Amino acid sequence: MPPTSTRTDRDHILQAHHAYLNAMVEGATPSLDDLLDDGFTLTHMTGYVQPKTEWLAEMKAGQFVYHSIHEVDTALDLDGGTARLTVRTMTDATVYGSRADWRLLLTTDYGPRGDTWIPLRTVATTW
């Protein structure tokens, strides 16, 4: 039987989410490596599914620079041992040398790890 959802689960997911976004803006790839599941993938707006190690390597190389990420709204669907966080953001980022403001819809699936939750995958689209 999956664990029941609690306020603590919601708090842990939102804390993990904010740590994830803050590490992106700080360019803290070692922190992201720790925060994200080993099998984490990021699906880009183009549909490309990028493994965590490749994304972090490109961040280190300056191919993805996140200047700021502002949340517009957030919705969390938590059902026992699964969680999906959907966030509309205004993201100022330089991607492969082109800086722009992106209206991103980030859908992140979370899974439990010990007493907390970790991002398993994120799908980025526009809104």
C-alpha positions in Angstrom: 0.0 0.0 0.0 1.5 3.4 -1.0 2.2 5.9 1.7 -0.5 8.5 2.3 0.0 12.1 1.2 0.8 14.5 4.0 1.4 18.2 4.5 5.1 17.2 5.1 5.3 15.5 1.7 3.9 18.6 0.0 6.4 20.8 1.9 9.3 18.5 1.0 8.3 18.5 -2.7 8.1 22.3 -2.8 11.5 22.6 -0.9 13.1 20.2 -3.4 11.5 22.2 -6.3 12.9 25.5 -5.0 16.3 24.0 -4.4 16.3 22.7 -8.0 15.4 26.1 -9.5 17.9 27.9 -7.3 20.7 25.5 -8.3 19.8 26.2 -12.0 20.1 29.9 -11.5 23.3 29.6 -9.5 24.7 27.2 -12.2 25.5 24.9 -9.3 25.8 21.7 -11.3 27.2 19.7 -8.3 24.1 20.6 -6.3 21.9 19.6 -9.2 23.7 16.3 -9.5 22.9 15.6 -5.9 19.3 17.0 -6.1 18.2 15.1 -9.2 17.6 11.3 -9.5 20.5 9.5 -11.3 18.0 8.6 -14.1 16.7 12.2 -14.4 15.9 13.5 -17.8 14.9 16.9 -19.1 12.7 17.0 -22.1 13.2 20.3 -24.0 10.7 22.3 -25.9 12.1 20.6 -29.1 11.1 17.2 -27.7 14.7 16.2 -27.1 15.0 14.0 -24.0 18.3 14.9 -22.4 19.9 12.7 -19.7 21.0 14.5 -16.5 24.7 14.0 -17.1 24.5 15.6 -20.6 22.5 18.5 -19.4 24.8 19.2 -16.5 27.8 19.0 -18.8 26.3 21.5 -21.1 25.4 23.8 -18.2 29.1 23.6 -17.1 30.2 24.5 -20.6 27.9 27.6 -20.6 25.4 26.2 -23.1 22.6 26.7 -20.6 22.7 29.7 -18.4 19.7 30.5 -16.3 19.7 34.2 -15.2 16.4 34.1 -13.3 13.3 31.9 -12.9 10.1 33.5 -11.6 7.2 31.3 -10.8 3.8 32.5 -12.1 1.7 29.7 -10.7 2.2 26.2 -9.3 0.0 23.1 -9.1 0.9 19.9 -7.2 -0.8 16.6 -7.7 0.3 14.2 -4.9 -1.1 10.7 -4.7 0.7 8.5 -2.3 4.1 7.6 -3.7 3.8 9.7 -6.8 3.8 13.4 -7.4 3.6 15.8 -10.3 4.4 19.5 -9.9 3.4 21.8 -12.8 4.8 25.3 -12.7 4.4 28.2 -15.1 7.6 30.3 -15.1 9.1 33.3 -16.7 12.6 32.2 -17.3 15.5 34.5 -18.4 18.0 32.1 -20.0 20.8 32.0 -22.5 20.6 28.8 -24.5 23.4 28.0 -26.9 24.4 31.7 -27.0 21.0 33.3 -27.4 19.4 35.1 -24.5 15.7 35.3 -24.2 12.8 35.4 -21.8 11.0 32.1 -21.9 7.4 31.4 -20.8 8.0 27.8 -19.7 5.6 25.3 -18.4 7.7 22.8 -16.3 6.1 19.5 -15.5 8.2 17.6 -13.0 7.6 14.1 -11.7 8.9 13.4 -8.1 9.6 10.2 -6.3 10.3 9.6 -2.7 13.9 9.2 -1.5 14.1 8.4 2.2 12.4 11.2 4.1 12.2 13.6 1.1 11.3 13.7 -2.6 13.5 14.1 -5.7 12.9 15.1 -9.3 12.7 12.1 -11.6 12.1 14.0 -14.9 11.0 17.4 -16.1 9.2 18.2 -19.4 9.5 21.8 -20.6 7.0 23.3 -22.9 5.8 26.9 -23.5 2.5 28.5 -22.3 
